[in-house]
Amino acid sequence: MTDMPTALNTTLPSDGVIDTPSSDKALIQATTDGQAVAQWLAEYRDTPQTLRAYRREAKRLLLWLNARGICLAEVNRETLRRFEAFLADPPADWCGPTRAEDHPDWRPFRGALSPASRRQALVILQGMFGWLAEAGWVAHNPFRLMRDKSRRLNNQRTRIERYLERDLWDWLWQWLNRPLAVEATPRTRYKQQRLRFAFGFAYLLAPRISEMAAARMDDFYTREGRLWWHVVGKGDKQAEVPVPDDFATCLRQWRETLGLAPLPGHDEATPLMRALDGKRGITDNQLYRLMRDTFMRGAAALKAEGGDPAWAATLRQATPHWLRHTSITHQAQAGIDLHYLAESARHSRLDTTSRYLHTENARWHAEQQRHRLMPAPDEERPGVSPGR
């Protein structure tokens, strides 16, 4: 390691990174930057996904500051400029494949962050500094000095772009359902069935990865002959989501693989997604890696078949959350009413759901085809009489 000290590879924010004298005006009990940040993170303990994302970005900043001998109270506008440039091009010894934090090969990054990921990191850290300033740990929030803050920290896109086009999804689903070799082992068959169910679940019901991992069998229940899904989602928001027939089929097939009755019982509080033993649940991190690896293998298979290189590139970039975007986008394209789509997606605002509508782009593109280098032979130019 040339830049990030090896000793800090597994340091948690709560362990402290740089000792900082506690300010007389501090409203929190902390003696290190790490302890102060840990108290900020504790505000998000009830939302595990948010906590994990915020902790990741805070830890990256603390490690970077430590390598330069800077404490949080000394961060200024120039420090932020340098850190933003670092996120765009972290040194090779800061990057590596996904590993548990206690693994000797763990690194803070897999590679350079995309513009959207850099914006998201800065948004998170802006909130952290705002909290620390209110707590009296730092004198000011350096993000307030960003002249173009509204543009740089606006991480909202007018349209959702991280999704699989319908033809690509069709190929991926067909690939997931290809018959295995006759000599395939029971373990291999189980793993294929689990993948089919995971991807079917993600595509048909648009869950977040944490919702998939937390789901229980009895979250699915029948009322008046219709199957529903009870889900506790982001911010502990509870919802009842209607289940399409195709998912009911996926659920029956998955339960058959597990040796269970076709539909769950009312008190069957067992994990929906299972480990290889068919009994234990799996964490959202394990499920994320499983699905991410499947996208990568799909990309390799598509390339080997001579498929569209752009499709293969899309699969290599895809994450499980892309399937939530894909599901909502395809439902919108299928003509599902925006109000019902927002309810199923559990969006609190319709304008969030409307970002998945691509019909306006299609109309715009069609209209633009009226602008040509030369009019078609059967078209008349405005203001010009035929024959003149």
ZIJOLIN-V387809 format. One record per residue. N is the residue number from 1. RES is the residue in three letters. SS is DSSP state (helix for helix, strand for strand, loop for the rest). PSI is psi in degrees with one decimal (NA if undefined). OMEGA is omega in degrees with one decimal (999 if undefined). Layout:
n->N res->RES ss->SS psi->PSI omega->OMEGA
n->N res->RES ss->SS psi->PSI omega->OMEGA
This chain:
n->1 res->MET ss->loop psi->131.3 omega->-179.2
n->2 res->THR ss->loop psi->-18.1 omega->-174.2
n->3 res->ASP ss->loop psi->-45.4 omega->-179.1
n->4 res->MET ss->loop psi->118.5 omega->-178.4
n->5 res->PRO ss->loop psi->133.4 omega->-179.7
n->6 res->THR ss->helix psi->-35.2 omega->-177.0
n->7 res->ALA ss->helix psi->-19.4 omega->-176.9
n->8 res->LEU ss->helix psi->1.2 omega->-175.7
n->9 res->ASN ss->loop psi->-37.7 omega->-175.6
n->10 res->THR ss->loop psi->11.6 omega->179.4
n->11 res->THR ss->loop psi->129.7 omega->176.3
n->12 res->LEU ss->loop psi->150.7 omega->177.9
n->13 res->PRO ss->helix psi->-34.3 omega->-177.6
n->14 res->SER ss->helix psi->-14.7 omega->179.5
n->15 res->ASP ss->helix psi->-17.7 omega->-176.7
n->16 res->GLY ss->loop psi->142.7 omega->178.1
n->17 res->VAL ss->loop psi->-51.5 omega->177.8
n->18 res->ILE ss->loop psi->129.8 omega->175.5
n->19 res->ASP ss->strand psi->129.1 omega->-180.0
n->20 res->THR ss->loop psi->125.9 omega->178.6
n->21 res->PRO ss->loop psi->131.9 omega->-179.8
n->22 res->SER ss->loop psi->130.1 omega->179.8
n->23 res->SER ss->loop psi->145.4 omega->177.4
n->24 res->ASP ss->loop psi->-22.7 omega->-177.7
n->25 res->LYS ss->loop psi->1.2 omega->-177.2
n->26 res->ALA ss->loop psi->138.1 omega->180.0
n->27 res->LEU ss->loop psi->8.5 omega->178.5
n->28 res->ILE ss->loop psi->157.6 omega->178.3
n->29 res->GLN ss->loop psi->102.9 omega->-179.4
n->30 res->ALA ss->loop psi->148.4 omega->176.5
n->31 res->THR ss->loop psi->-6.3 omega->177.0
n->32 res->THR ss->strand psi->160.3 omega->174.5
n->33 res->ASP ss->helix psi->-40.9 omega->-178.5
n->34 res->GLY ss->helix psi->-41.4 omega->178.9
n->35 res->GLN ss->helix psi->-38.7 omega->178.3
n->36 res->ALA ss->helix psi->-44.4 omega->179.5
n->37 res->VAL ss->helix psi->-36.8 omega->178.8
n->38 res->ALA ss->helix psi->-35.6 omega->178.2
n->39 res->GLN ss->helix psi->-35.5 omega->173.9
n->40 res->TRP ss->helix psi->-45.1 omega->-179.2
n->41 res->LEU ss->helix psi->-32.2 omega->-178.8
n->42 res->ALA ss->helix psi->-21.9 omega->177.6
n->43 res->GLU ss->loop psi->-17.2 omega->-175.3
n->44 res->TYR ss->loop psi->18.6 omega->-175.3
n->45 res->ARG ss->loop psi->-22.2 omega->-179.5
n->46 res->ASP ss->loop psi->-3.7 omega->178.5
n->47 res->THR ss->loop psi->85.3 omega->-171.7
n->48 res->PRO ss->helix psi->-40.9 omega->-178.5
n->49 res->GLN ss->helix psi->-44.2 omega->178.2
n->50 res->THR ss->helix psi->-44.2 omega->179.1
n->51 res->LEU ss->helix psi->-44.8 omega->-178.7
n->52 res->ARG ss->helix psi->-43.6 omega->-179.9
n->53 res->ALA ss->helix psi->-42.9 omega->-178.8
n->54 res->TYR ss->helix psi->-39.4 omega->179.0
n->55 res->ARG ss->helix psi->-40.1 omega->179.8
n->56 res->ARG ss->helix psi->-46.9 omega->-176.9
n->57 res->GLU ss->helix psi->-37.4 omega->178.3
n->58 res->ALA ss->helix psi->-41.2 omega->-179.2
n->59 res->LYS ss->helix psi->-40.3 omega->177.8
n->60 res->ARG ss->helix psi->-44.2 omega->179.9
n->61 res->LEU ss->helix psi->-45.1 omega->-178.7
n->62 res->LEU ss->helix psi->-40.0 omega->177.4
n->63 res->LEU ss->helix psi->-41.5 omega->180.0
n->64 res->TRP ss->helix psi->-43.2 omega->178.4
n->65 res->LEU ss->helix psi->-41.1 omega->-179.9
n->66 res->ASN ss->helix psi->-41.3 omega->-179.1
n->67 res->ALA ss->helix psi->-17.9 omega->-178.4
n->68 res->ARG ss->loop psi->3.4 omega->177.7
n->69 res->GLY ss->loop psi->32.9 omega->-178.0
n->70 res->ILE ss->loop psi->139.2 omega->174.9
n->71 res->CYS ss->loop psi->167.1 omega->-176.0
n->72 res->LEU ss->helix psi->-36.9 omega->-178.2
n->73 res->ALA ss->helix psi->-19.1 omega->-178.2
n->74 res->GLU ss->helix psi->-2.1 omega->-178.7
n->75 res->VAL ss->loop psi->129.2 omega->178.0
n->76 res->ASN ss->loop psi->-172.4 omega->-176.4
n->77 res->ARG ss->helix psi->-40.0 omega->-179.6
n->78 res->GLU ss->helix psi->-36.5 omega->176.4
n->79 res->THR ss->helix psi->-44.8 omega->179.1
n->80 res->LEU ss->helix psi->-38.2 omega->179.3
n->81 res->ARG ss->helix psi->-43.4 omega->180.0
n->82 res->ARG ss->helix psi->-38.6 omega->-179.9
n->83 res->PHE ss->helix psi->-38.6 omega->178.1
n->84 res->GLU ss->helix psi->-40.4 omega->177.3
n->85 res->ALA ss->helix psi->-37.2 omega->178.1
n->86 res->PHE ss->helix psi->-41.4 omega->179.2
n->87 res->LEU ss->helix psi->-33.2 omega->-179.0
n->88 res->ALA ss->helix psi->-19.8 omega->-177.0
n->89 res->ASP ss->loop psi->66.8 omega->179.7
n->90 res->PRO ss->loop psi->145.5 omega->179.4
n->91 res->PRO ss->loop psi->155.8 omega->-177.1
n->92 res->ALA ss->helix psi->-33.7 omega->-177.3
n->93 res->ASP ss->helix psi->-1.1 omega->172.5
n->94 res->TRP ss->helix psi->-3.1 omega->-173.4
n->95 res->CYS ss->strand psi->150.2 omega->177.5
n->96 res->GLY ss->loop psi->173.7 omega->179.1
n->97 res->PRO ss->loop psi->162.4 omega->180.0
n->98 res->THR ss->loop psi->127.0 omega->178.8
n->99 res->ARG ss->loop psi->157.2 omega->170.7
n->100 res->ALA ss->loop psi->150.2 omega->-174.7
n->101 res->GLU ss->loop psi->-20.5 omega->177.7
n->102 res->ASP ss->loop psi->5.2 omega->177.9
n->103 res->HIS ss->loop psi->138.7 omega->-178.1
n->104 res->PRO ss->loop psi->-21.8 omega->-179.6
n->105 res->ASP ss->loop psi->8.9 omega->178.2
n->106 res->TRP ss->loop psi->139.4 omega->175.0
n->107 res->ARG ss->loop psi->154.1 omega->-177.4
n->108 res->PRO ss->loop psi->-22.0 omega->-175.3
n->109 res->PHE ss->strand psi->152.0 omega->167.8
n->110 res->ARG ss->loop psi->-20.8 omega->-179.7
n->111 res->GLY ss->loop psi->-169.4 omega->179.4
n->112 res->ALA ss->loop psi->143.4 omega->178.7
n->113 res->LEU ss->loop psi->142.8 omega->176.0
n->114 res->SER ss->loop psi->163.1 omega->176.9
n->115 res->PRO ss->helix psi->-41.8 omega->-179.7
n->116 res->ALA ss->helix psi->-41.2 omega->179.8
n->117 res->SER ss->helix psi->-35.6 omega->177.0
n->118 res->ARG ss->helix psi->-41.3 omega->177.7
n->119 res->ARG ss->helix psi->-43.8 omega->-179.4
n->120 res->GLN ss->helix psi->-40.5 omega->178.0
n->121 res->ALA ss->helix psi->-43.7 omega->-179.2
n->122 res->LEU ss->helix psi->-36.6 omega->176.4
n->123 res->VAL ss->helix psi->-45.6 omega->179.9
n->124 res->ILE ss->helix psi->-45.8 omega->-177.4
n->125 res->LEU ss->helix psi->-30.6 omega->174.6
n->126 res->GLN ss->helix psi->-43.8 omega->177.0
n->127 res->GLY ss->helix psi->-38.8 omega->178.8
n->128 res->MET ss->helix psi->-47.1 omega->-179.7
n->129 res->PHE ss->helix psi->-35.3 omega->176.8
n->130 res->GLY ss->helix psi->-42.8 omega->178.8
n->131 res->TRP ss->helix psi->-44.6 omega->-179.1
n->132 res->LEU ss->helix psi->-34.3 omega->177.2
n->133 res->ALA ss->helix psi->-43.2 omega->177.7
n->134 res->GLU ss->helix psi->-33.2 omega->-179.8
n->135 res->ALA ss->loop psi->-4.6 omega->178.7
n->136 res->GLY ss->loop psi->10.2 omega->-179.7
n->137 res->TRP ss->loop psi->-35.1 omega->173.9
n->138 res->VAL ss->loop psi->154.3 omega->-175.2
n->139 res->ALA ss->loop psi->-27.2 omega->-177.1
n->140 res->HIS ss->loop psi->166.3 omega->175.6
n->141 res->ASN ss->loop psi->107.3 omega->-175.7
n->142 res->PRO ss->helix psi->-19.6 omega->179.3
n->143 res->PHE ss->helix psi->-22.0 omega->179.6
n->144 res->ARG ss->helix psi->-14.7 omega->-179.9
n->145 res->LEU ss->helix psi->-1.8 omega->178.6
n->146 res->MET ss->loop psi->113.0 omega->-178.1
n->147 res->ARG ss->loop psi->-41.3 omega->-177.7
n->148 res->ASP ss->loop psi->36.0 omega->-175.2
n->149 res->LYS ss->helix psi->-42.6 omega->-175.7
n->150 res->SER ss->helix psi->-33.5 omega->178.5
n->151 res->ARG ss->helix psi->-44.5 omega->-173.9
n->152 res->ARG ss->helix psi->-33.0 omega->-175.5
n->153 res->LEU ss->loop psi->6.6 omega->177.1
n->154 res->ASN ss->loop psi->105.2 omega->-175.8
n->155 res->ASN ss->loop psi->16.9 omega->-179.6
n->156 res->GLN ss->loop psi->129.3 omega->176.3
n->157 res->ARG ss->loop psi->147.1 omega->179.5
n->158 res->THR ss->loop psi->-23.9 omega->177.6
n->159 res->ARG ss->loop psi->146.4 omega->175.2
n->160 res->ILE ss->loop psi->125.4 omega->-177.3
n->161 res->GLU ss->loop psi->-18.1 omega->-175.8
n->162 res->ARG ss->loop psi->77.0 omega->177.7
n->163 res->TYR ss->loop psi->166.0 omega->179.1
n->164 res->LEU ss->loop psi->129.1 omega->174.7
n->165 res->GLU ss->loop psi->157.1 omega->-172.1
n->166 res->ARG ss->helix psi->-44.2 omega->-178.6
n->167 res->ASP ss->helix psi->-35.9 omega->179.0
n->168 res->LEU ss->helix psi->-41.8 omega->175.7
n->169 res->TRP ss->helix psi->-42.2 omega->179.7
n->170 res->ASP ss->helix psi->-41.9 omega->178.7
n->171 res->TRP ss->helix psi->-45.0 omega->-177.0
n->172 res->LEU ss->helix psi->-43.2 omega->-179.7
n->173 res->TRP ss->helix psi->-39.0 omega->177.1
n->174 res->GLN ss->helix psi->-39.6 omega->179.4
n->175 res->TRP ss->helix psi->-40.8 omega->179.0
n->176 res->LEU ss->helix psi->-24.0 omega->-175.8
n->177 res->ASN ss->loop psi->11.7 omega->177.6
n->178 res->ARG ss->loop psi->139.9 omega->-178.8
n->179 res->PRO ss->loop psi->142.8 omega->176.0
n->180 res->LEU ss->loop psi->163.5 omega->176.3
n->181 res->ALA ss->loop psi->151.4 omega->-178.4
n->182 res->VAL ss->loop psi->-36.3 omega->-175.7
n->183 res->GLU ss->loop psi->7.0 omega->-179.2
n->184 res->ALA ss->loop psi->139.0 omega->-177.9
n->185 res->THR ss->loop psi->160.0 omega->175.6
n->186 res->PRO ss->helix psi->-37.0 omega->179.0
n->187 res->ARG ss->helix psi->-44.0 omega->179.2
n->188 res->THR ss->helix psi->-41.6 omega->179.6
n->189 res->ARG ss->helix psi->-39.3 omega->177.9
n->190 res->TYR ss->helix psi->-45.6 omega->-178.7
n->191 res->LYS ss->helix psi->-38.3 omega->177.9
n->192 res->GLN ss->helix psi->-43.6 omega->178.8
n->193 res->GLN ss->helix psi->-38.4 omega->179.5
n->194 res->ARG ss->helix psi->-41.3 omega->177.7
n->195 res->LEU ss->helix psi->-43.7 omega->177.9
n->196 res->ARG ss->helix psi->-45.1 omega->-178.3
n->197 res->PHE ss->helix psi->-43.8 omega->-179.3
n->198 res->ALA ss->helix psi->-46.2 omega->-179.0
n->199 res->PHE ss->helix psi->-36.1 omega->175.8
n->200 res->GLY ss->helix psi->-42.4 omega->176.8
n->201 res->PHE ss->helix psi->-50.1 omega->-177.3
n->202 res->ALA ss->helix psi->-38.7 omega->-176.2
n->203 res->TYR ss->helix psi->-39.4 omega->-172.5
n->204 res->LEU ss->helix psi->-28.4 omega->-176.8
n->205 res->LEU ss->helix psi->-3.2 omega->176.2
n->206 res->ALA ss->loop psi->45.2 omega->178.2
n->207 res->PRO ss->loop psi->158.9 omega->167.2
n->208 res->ARG ss->loop psi->158.0 omega->-175.4
n->209 res->ILE ss->helix psi->-36.0 omega->178.8
n->210 res->SER ss->helix psi->-34.3 omega->178.6
n->211 res->GLU ss->helix psi->-34.4 omega->177.1
n->212 res->MET ss->helix psi->-46.7 omega->-177.1
n->213 res->ALA ss->helix psi->-31.9 omega->-177.6
n->214 res->ALA ss->helix psi->-12.4 omega->-174.6
n->215 res->ALA ss->loop psi->143.6 omega->176.1
n->216 res->ARG ss->strand psi->157.5 omega->-178.6
n->217 res->MET ss->helix psi->-43.2 omega->-176.3
n->218 res->ASP ss->helix psi->7.2 omega->168.4
n->219 res->ASP ss->helix psi->-18.0 omega->177.7
n->220 res->PHE ss->strand psi->124.5 omega->-174.9
n->221 res->TYR ss->strand psi->158.9 omega->-179.4
n->222 res->THR ss->strand psi->132.5 omega->175.5
n->223 res->ARG ss->strand psi->120.5 omega->-178.3
n->224 res->GLU ss->loop psi->41.2 omega->176.0
n->225 res->GLY ss->loop psi->4.3 omega->-179.6
n->226 res->ARG ss->strand psi->142.2 omega->-178.5
n->227 res->LEU ss->strand psi->132.9 omega->-179.9
n->228 res->TRP ss->strand psi->159.0 omega->176.4
n->229 res->TRP ss->strand psi->122.9 omega->173.7
n->230 res->HIS ss->strand psi->122.5 omega->-176.0
n->231 res->VAL ss->strand psi->139.4 omega->171.5
n->232 res->VAL ss->strand psi->109.9 omega->-171.0
n->233 res->GLY ss->loop psi->-149.7 omega->-176.2
n->234 res->LYS ss->helix psi->132.8 omega->-179.7
n->235 res->GLY ss->helix psi->25.2 omega->-179.0
n->236 res->ASP ss->helix psi->26.2 omega->178.7
n->237 res->LYS ss->loop psi->125.2 omega->-179.8
n->238 res->GLN ss->strand psi->145.8 omega->-179.4
n->239 res->ALA ss->strand psi->157.0 omega->173.2
n->240 res->GLU ss->strand psi->121.0 omega->-173.8
n->241 res->VAL ss->strand psi->127.5 omega->177.2
n->242 res->PRO ss->strand psi->139.7 omega->-176.2
n->243 res->VAL ss->loop psi->123.2 omega->177.0
n->244 res->PRO ss->loop psi->156.4 omega->-176.5
n->245 res->ASP ss->helix psi->-37.7 omega->-179.0
n->246 res->ASP ss->helix psi->-35.0 omega->178.3
n->247 res->PHE ss->helix psi->-36.5 omega->176.5
n->248 res->ALA ss->helix psi->-38.4 omega->177.2
n->249 res->THR ss->helix psi->-44.2 omega->177.9
n->250 res->CYS ss->helix psi->-42.0 omega->-179.0
n->251 res->LEU ss->helix psi->-43.7 omega->179.3
n->252 res->ARG ss->helix psi->-42.6 omega->-179.6
n->253 res->GLN ss->helix psi->-39.6 omega->179.8
n->254 res->TRP ss->helix psi->-42.1 omega->179.1
n->255 res->ARG ss->helix psi->-33.0 omega->175.2
n->256 res->GLU ss->helix psi->-41.8 omega->177.0
n->257 res->THR ss->helix psi->-35.9 omega->-179.2
n->258 res->LEU ss->loop psi->-2.7 omega->-179.2
n->259 res->GLY ss->loop psi->29.7 omega->-177.2
n->260 res->LEU ss->loop psi->166.7 omega->175.8
n->261 res->ALA ss->loop psi->158.7 omega->-175.2
n->262 res->PRO ss->loop psi->-40.7 omega->-179.2
n->263 res->LEU ss->loop psi->150.8 omega->-177.3
n->264 res->PRO ss->loop psi->152.6 omega->172.5
n->265 res->GLY ss->loop psi->165.6 omega->-174.4
n->266 res->HIS ss->loop psi->-18.2 omega->-179.4
n->267 res->ASP ss->loop psi->30.4 omega->-177.0
n->268 res->GLU ss->loop psi->72.6 omega->-175.3
n->269 res->ALA ss->loop psi->58.7 omega->179.6
n->270 res->THR ss->loop psi->158.7 omega->-176.7
n->271 res->PRO ss->strand psi->140.6 omega->174.7
n->272 res->LEU ss->loop psi->-51.3 omega->176.3
n->273 res->MET ss->loop psi->132.4 omega->-171.9
n->274 res->ARG ss->strand psi->154.3 omega->172.4
n->275 res->ALA ss->loop psi->-177.3 omega->-176.0
n->276 res->LEU ss->loop psi->-18.1 omega->177.5
n->277 res->ASP ss->loop psi->-4.2 omega->178.0
n->278 res->GLY ss->loop psi->8.0 omega->-177.1
n->279 res->LYS ss->loop psi->-51.8 omega->-177.7
n->280 res->ARG ss->loop psi->152.3 omega->174.2
n->281 res->GLY ss->strand psi->175.6 omega->175.5
n->282 res->ILE ss->loop psi->154.2 omega->-178.8
n->283 res->THR ss->loop psi->164.7 omega->178.3
n->284 res->ASP ss->helix psi->-30.4 omega->176.7
n->285 res->ASN ss->helix psi->-41.6 omega->177.7
n->286 res->GLN ss->helix psi->-41.7 omega->179.6
n->287 res->LEU ss->helix psi->-39.0 omega->177.4
n->288 res->TYR ss->helix psi->-49.1 omega->-178.2
n->289 res->ARG ss->helix psi->-38.7 omega->178.8
n->290 res->LEU ss->helix psi->-46.4 omega->-177.6
n->291 res->MET ss->helix psi->-36.6 omega->178.4
n->292 res->ARG ss->helix psi->-42.2 omega->177.3
n->293 res->ASP ss->helix psi->-35.3 omega->179.2
n->294 res->THR ss->helix psi->-40.1 omega->175.5
n->295 res->PHE ss->helix psi->-43.1 omega->-178.8
n->296 res->MET ss->helix psi->-42.1 omega->178.7
n->297 res->ARG ss->helix psi->-36.4 omega->175.9
n->298 res->GLY ss->helix psi->-41.2 omega->178.4
n->299 res->ALA ss->helix psi->-41.8 omega->179.3
n->300 res->ALA ss->helix psi->-40.4 omega->179.2
n->301 res->ALA ss->helix psi->-41.0 omega->179.4
n->302 res->LEU ss->helix psi->-42.1 omega->178.0
n->303 res->LYS ss->helix psi->-42.5 omega->-179.7
n->304 res->ALA ss->helix psi->-28.2 omega->179.0
n->305 res->GLU ss->loop psi->1.1 omega->-178.8
n->306 res->GLY ss->loop psi->26.2 omega->-179.8
n->307 res->GLY ss->loop psi->176.9 omega->-178.5
n->308 res->ASP ss->loop psi->120.7 omega->179.5
n->309 res->PRO ss->helix psi->-32.3 omega->178.9
n->310 res->ALA ss->helix psi->-38.1 omega->176.3
n->311 res->TRP ss->helix psi->-44.7 omega->179.5
n->312 res->ALA ss->helix psi->-40.9 omega->178.4
n->313 res->ALA ss->helix psi->-38.8 omega->178.3
n->314 res->THR ss->helix psi->-44.0 omega->179.4
n->315 res->LEU ss->helix psi->-35.7 omega->179.0
n->316 res->ARG ss->helix psi->-29.9 omega->179.9
n->317 res->GLN ss->helix psi->-21.2 omega->-169.8
n->318 res->ALA ss->loop psi->146.8 omega->173.7
n->319 res->THR ss->loop psi->167.8 omega->178.2
n->320 res->PRO ss->helix psi->-33.4 omega->-178.4
n->321 res->HIS ss->helix psi->-23.9 omega->175.3
n->322 res->TRP ss->helix psi->-31.5 omega->-179.5
n->323 res->LEU ss->helix psi->-30.3 omega->172.6
n->324 res->ARG ss->helix psi->-48.0 omega->176.4
n->325 res->HIS ss->helix psi->-42.4 omega->-179.4
n->326 res->THR ss->helix psi->-46.2 omega->-179.3
n->327 res->SER ss->helix psi->-49.9 omega->-177.5
n->328 res->ILE ss->helix psi->-40.2 omega->179.2
n->329 res->THR ss->helix psi->-46.8 omega->-178.7
n->330 res->HIS ss->helix psi->-34.0 omega->175.1
n->331 res->GLN ss->helix psi->-41.0 omega->177.7
n->332 res->ALA ss->helix psi->-43.0 omega->179.8
n->333 res->GLN ss->helix psi->-27.0 omega->178.8
n->334 res->ALA ss->loop psi->-7.1 omega->176.2
n->335 res->GLY ss->loop psi->12.6 omega->177.0
n->336 res->ILE ss->loop psi->133.9 omega->-177.2
n->337 res->ASP ss->loop psi->136.9 omega->-175.6
n->338 res->LEU ss->helix psi->-38.1 omega->-179.8
n->339 res->HIS ss->helix psi->-47.3 omega->179.6
n->340 res->TYR ss->helix psi->-35.7 omega->179.5
n->341 res->LEU ss->helix psi->-41.9 omega->177.9
n->342 res->ALA ss->helix psi->-38.4 omega->178.4
n->343 res->GLU ss->helix psi->-44.4 omega->-179.3
n->344 res->SER ss->helix psi->-37.8 omega->-179.4
n->345 res->ALA ss->helix psi->-12.1 omega->-178.7
n->346 res->ARG ss->loop psi->42.8 omega->173.2
n->347 res->HIS ss->loop psi->135.5 omega->179.0
n->348 res->SER ss->loop psi->-17.2 omega->-178.6
n->349 res->ARG ss->loop psi->137.0 omega->179.7
n->350 res->LEU ss->helix psi->-30.9 omega->-178.0
n->351 res->ASP ss->helix psi->-22.9 omega->173.0
n->352 res->THR ss->helix psi->-45.2 omega->179.8
n->353 res->THR ss->helix psi->-35.9 omega->-176.5
n->354 res->SER ss->helix psi->-17.1 omega->177.1
n->355 res->ARG ss->loop psi->-16.4 omega->179.9
n->356 res->TYR ss->loop psi->-2.7 omega->-178.8
n->357 res->LEU ss->loop psi->120.9 omega->-179.0
n->358 res->HIS ss->loop psi->9.9 omega->-177.5
n->359 res->THR ss->helix psi->-35.8 omega->-179.4
n->360 res->GLU ss->helix psi->-38.9 omega->177.3
n->361 res->ASN ss->helix psi->-39.3 omega->179.4
n->362 res->ALA ss->helix psi->-43.5 omega->179.3
n->363 res->ARG ss->helix psi->-42.5 omega->-179.9
n->364 res->TRP ss->helix psi->-44.7 omega->-179.7
n->365 res->HIS ss->helix psi->-41.4 omega->179.5
n->366 res->ALA ss->helix psi->-41.4 omega->179.4
n->367 res->GLU ss->helix psi->-37.3 omega->-177.1
n->368 res->GLN ss->helix psi->-20.7 omega->179.0
n->369 res->GLN ss->loop psi->-10.3 omega->177.0
n->370 res->ARG ss->loop psi->-16.4 omega->-179.0
n->371 res->HIS ss->loop psi->111.3 omega->-171.8
n->372 res->ARG ss->loop psi->160.1 omega->174.9
n->373 res->LEU ss->loop psi->-40.0 omega->177.3
n->374 res->MET ss->loop psi->140.6 omega->177.5
n->375 res->PRO ss->loop psi->151.5 omega->175.3
n->376 res->ALA ss->loop psi->153.1 omega->-176.2
n->377 res->PRO ss->loop psi->-32.6 omega->-175.7
n->378 res->ASP ss->loop psi->9.1 omega->179.7
n->379 res->GLU ss->loop psi->145.2 omega->174.0
n->380 res->GLU ss->loop psi->139.4 omega->176.2
n->381 res->ARG ss->loop psi->138.4 omega->179.8
n->382 res->PRO ss->loop psi->130.9 omega->176.2
n->383 res->GLY ss->loop psi->4.8 omega->-179.2
n->384 res->VAL ss->loop psi->122.8 omega->179.7
n->385 res->SER ss->loop psi->145.6 omega->176.5
n->386 res->PRO ss->loop psi->137.6 omega->177.6
n->387 res->GLY ss->loop psi->-8.4 omega->179.9
n->388 res->ARG ss->loop psi->NA omega->999
